[in-house]
Every structure is written in C-alpha cells, then in structure tokens.
Amino acid sequence: MSDSLSATHQLHVRSVEALYVGHQGWLHAWLLRKLGNRVDAADLMHDTFTRILAARSLPEIAEPRAYLTCVAKGILVNWYQRQALERAYLSGLAQMPEALAPSPEVRFLILETLHEVDALLDALPPLVKRAFLLSQIGAMKYEDIATQLGVSLITVKRYMKQPFVQCLDAAKQR
C-alpha cells in the first residue's frame, strides 16, 4: 500500500508540475492585472500552486485556467481580507500617541494574532460570528443580540460558547 500511496503522490506532483509549467505565466499575468504589483502577483501565484499541491489530488480538469482562476480567487479574497485587517490596525495605531505605540516586533506579533483570530472567526457559522462580533466589538448584551438576530437567548449563549472554545483550543495548540 505504501508503494501505491507513493505512486499516487508522484502522479499528483507530476500533474501539478504540468499545470504549473503550462499555466504559471498566464496565472501570474492574470494576478498582475488584478493586483497591479508583480511581487504580490508572484506571491499569490505561488500560494495558488502550493494550495493545489497540498490538496494531494487534482480533480479531472477540463479547463485548467478556469480551475486555476477559481483557486486563485479564493486566495485573493483571503489576501484582500488580510490587507484590510492590516490597514485597520495600522489606522488604529496612527491614532495612538507615539509614546504608547508598540515596537515593530510587537506590531508584527499583534498582526499575526489578529490574522489568527480572523481565521478562527471565518471558520464559524455566519450567525455565530455575527453574535460574537456584536458582543465583543459592539458591546451588545446577549438579550439585544438575540433580538437583533431573531433567535432565543439560549441560542445566543450557545453561539457565544463556540468562538471562545475555538480560541481556547487554538491557544492550547501553541
């Protein structure tokens, strides 16, 4: 079975390699048109092929460029979200008195933590995420959240448990 797995893996690697050789130039140009920046386009092209390689198998691909576009769009959405999060954080920093501003190292750690929290929140069902954000950022009471979302108070309490458990699990894995 090990030889079969190895052969399957080798076949996957060769398939991704062929996809890369045949279409990486086109994908880079497509991303460059979207981003207007060669470095970011190259990074996202690399991320696209890395994600495909990590999938361990390729579906039957009739239209390679359509497939690459689909994968790259998902990565592009994540990239835009990350950029928006960073801009919001940096904007908040700009409002701070210089004496209270964190060092570049601390800024980096804070940004990485923000990205981790953002990824955790994105993994939640939409209503759970919304309830959590209304509570934590909107400072709303659970009763008010229940009214706004049109759910019961006990449902809001269940919703609130999920992100906290997820954050605790993530903290334990560190």
Beta strands, then each sheet from edge to edge (+ up, - down):
end
